[in-house]
Amino acid sequence: MEEIRRIFEESSGSEFSGFNSESESDSDDFSDISLNNTTNSESFDEIDNSSEDFRRNQWENDLVGVDKEPFCGEEPGCTHELTGDKDELDFFKLFFSDEILNILVENTNLYAAYKGANDSKWREITLPELKAWLGIRVAMSILYLPRYDQYWSNDYLLGNLFIPTVMTRDRFDKIQQYFHANKTWGRDLPDRGEPGHDRLLHVRPILDILNQKCLQNYNPHQNTSVDEGMIAFRGRLGFRQYLPAKPTKYGIKVWVRADPENGYLNEFQKQDYDVPSECKFIIIIYYFFFLQIYTGRQGNRGQPEIGLGARVVLDLCENISGVNHIVNMDNYFSSPQLFEELLDMNIYARGTVRSNRRGYPSNLLPNNCVKVQGENRMVQKGEMIAVAWKDKKVIHFLSTAEDPASAIGYTNRKQKTGEILRVSCPVTVSEYNAYMNGVDRADQLRNEYCTYRTSKKWWLYVFWFLFDVAKCNAFICMKESQNHILQSKSGRVLPRTLMDFTMNLSKRLIGTYRNGRKRKLTSNVDPQGTSHLPRKTVKAGRCRQCSKNGQRRESRVQCSGCSVSLCIDCFEPYHQHL
């Protein structure tokens, strides 16, 4: 252990400040710096408060108004205004294009030729067939059944009348067996632990294309949020996470930048950082905690390396620099150094912060600061403000997005008695609460009708995550399109729902493709539990099936469940079309 500690210290401890377990990162007591670096070594009394250096480099209690530059980015919204004759599939193809579909067709056929050379039941898949297969998967996200084969069941309770006509169960299973998104066999690839090894190779082409499409097809609003998302997965995987504070506690972590106005997912972190050979022992310690392994300083930004969280934010914000966006983040990412670097990129930021971050003002620590609910204290350093606000406990904020002279806002707090208490708070707090939920809204949309199912292959969970991202982003673009506003007959604007979009997308993907068989629901019990059996009656009645065919015939046979008269020959045809 002494040898490991010595190597770690020689490898520049500040470069590995991003490494921490999730249990530690969720705790307010965790610090990524040593205690002797928490406060500034110089006191305010030793510095000339009127000097320009003090204004730039030190925190001070006297607040000075700062003029914030207005947002000068492009008009927020979808960059492709589709005409009114375009449907859900056209919006979906803005993200999940034919280029991606052709990649899936090619690699599925290659993998089937590699693994199933002697499989007599396999035939090469075509583009229309793949789209139909994806359409069935989308339909399954709405009509959820525990097992795939139950969609082809003959039972009234489980069976589906449409899916079996599109594709047979055996063909659906065969496509699923050989489904592949990239060629991962027969190539001279670096082994695990070697330079250049890509753990996301199975989905790399889809991931890169979709990430670029998300950036190109939508101009974000001024406020954006950065947070971590989770792809649910409970199988065996080296970089699987356990985040007890998240709704999805087990899975694969993805760094995400999303739009809080609508939940549009603007960008996700795709880089899989490699680890230098001299630091391989750190993989053993931190291997289970990060999807992207942190490997020390990267790039040349002219600033000291400030940890994994800061690097993630800088990478995700690289494409929105220079137009005065506002990035909202939680205390995992935020630090004074990061906010200063974002400010140099003409990006404002706000977020909660851990009070033991390096550079955070020591005079705002909880023990000697605010004590009454609603009370706050604020200090300033150039364009950055630090706020300590008392709610049920003291919460610390950093912001470069607000003028220190901004008016005080209010937030509502429900008491145990049910009474609503109006608590005063700085504008930074109310703005943070309003714009930090972008990633949560994106997760909510994606999980409402998710297409992934239980699988032994971990990369399938990542693929269906990407597929759902494309679907939800396409839904947002269509929802905001001025050429696709839904109206009632009276002219009233109707809301566009994700369920309707998903259902129509399934139909458009399937299109006219039919290569299945009609399945008869052979159970004698209908969904209401009524038996349909013939019985004799005293009085003859007009046959309902013959009437449909324009003929008049009478019969003394009646259905016990429907209570309609039917000829014996008409009994089966009538019930097939119920």
Disulfide bonds with the S-S distance in Angstrom:
none
